[in-house]
């Protein structure tokens, strides 16, 4: 019996939605609200908060770490008789940890993004040597997790692991990019960011799992109409909310005006972005500049 690709893809799509929501909505958004701020922009790839605090930026990666730990715990605690839920837990762990560790390297290497902002604003660290240590730590964590993940996947699914993980990567990456395409102010930029935060970050899922045992400890994944229906519902909500994005016009106007007149500094117009620097694409820059001019 072969694994059902549709059901596997459905699980991967749900895991991608949860990992993204953990970073943007629960992480950045939760920190913003807890600090008494107001969310001015929230999408699957961009975030902006009206409050100035060094805690908002690292809250996104922290959300990924929490989601990854939850997935890993579920994977360890759930019984073997729940193969679908264990596979979903594996996907959630992968997308969350690959994003968190890969982004640590990317952000500090470019000296921009969530981790770089946290190093500067929260830790007061700006020198190159400290960033180099952070980058080395990120590389080590990424490689260590890649090894542990590969070992777990081979044990659970044997020689089927390669097909399962490649199917998951394709489904999750396509869904992430498709949802980001609904962000009208910057479709191209948002789609690129989505491809980076899920596709590029979790590229180890495409690596063939060699020397795997013929059979794993979990039975093949059969077709599950419930998982497929759940994926359609979850992705629909995700695409129409985080994909299309939420923007508070009143709060955005205030922040843009403050940015224009230099009262709040660069952070007033900074977009927290999961795997790329804030406002990195030309379309994003043009949208920000146009917005500030129109509301100054």
Secondary structure, 3 states (H helix, E strand, C coil): CCCCHHHHHHHHHHHHHHHHHHHHHHHHHHHHHHCCCCEEEECCCEEEECCCCCHHHHHHHHHHHHHHHHHHHHHHHCCCCCHHHHHHHHHHHHHHHHHHHHHHHHHHHHCCCHHHHHHHHCCCCCCHHHHHHHHHHHHHHHHHHHHHHHHHHHHHHHHHHHHHHHHHHHHHHHHHHHHHCCCHHHHHHHHHHHHHHHHHCCHHHHCCCCCCCCCCCCCCCCCCHHHHHHHHHHHHHHHHHHHCCEECHHHHHHHHHHHHCCCCCHHHHCCEECCCCCCCCHHHHHHHHHHHHHHC
